[in-house]
Amino acid sequence: MKNTSYAHEIAATKVMLSGLKSNTEQLIKYGIDDAYIADLEADYEKALSEDNEQEALKARLKEKTASLNATVERMQNKRNRAKKIVKMVMPKESWREFGINDKR
């Protein structure tokens, strides 16, 4: 497949189908018959459906990514607060137990 978008390929196929349906008589001797057109139309419908599904999944992925980013930010803030408290309260020798590799 060329480097064109799915939307472009789907739109181009829709136009092609319209032309094929309007000119079947001239094209039938070259193998472009009703069965060929029906097969192309089935592929078009499937591609359209799959493209719509993919777009919906992309939207859900963006939502999930935003949620994950917010969760990770909260987690980092809590971990950073805990790290500061551990460094103030606990002896330096015990910092590694908390995953702190700082020298000071």
Stockholm file with secondary structure:
# STOCKHOLM 1.0

chainA/1-104         MKNTSYAHEIAATKVMLSGLKSNTEQLIKYGIDDAYIADLEADYEKALSEDNEQEALKARLKEKTASLNATVERMQNKRNRAKKIVKMVMPKESWREFGINDKR
#=GR chainA/1-104 SS CCSCCHHHHHHHHHHHHHHHHHTHHHHGGGTCCHHHHHHHHHHHHHHHHHHHHHHHHHHHHHHHHHHHHHHHHHHHHHHHHHHHHHHHHSCGGGGGGGTCCCCC
#=GC SS_cons         CCSCCHHHHHHHHHHHHHHHHHTHHHHGGGTCCHHHHHHHHHHHHHHHHHHHHHHHHHHHHHHHHHHHHHHHHHHHHHHHHHHHHHHHHSCGGGGGGGTCCCCC
//
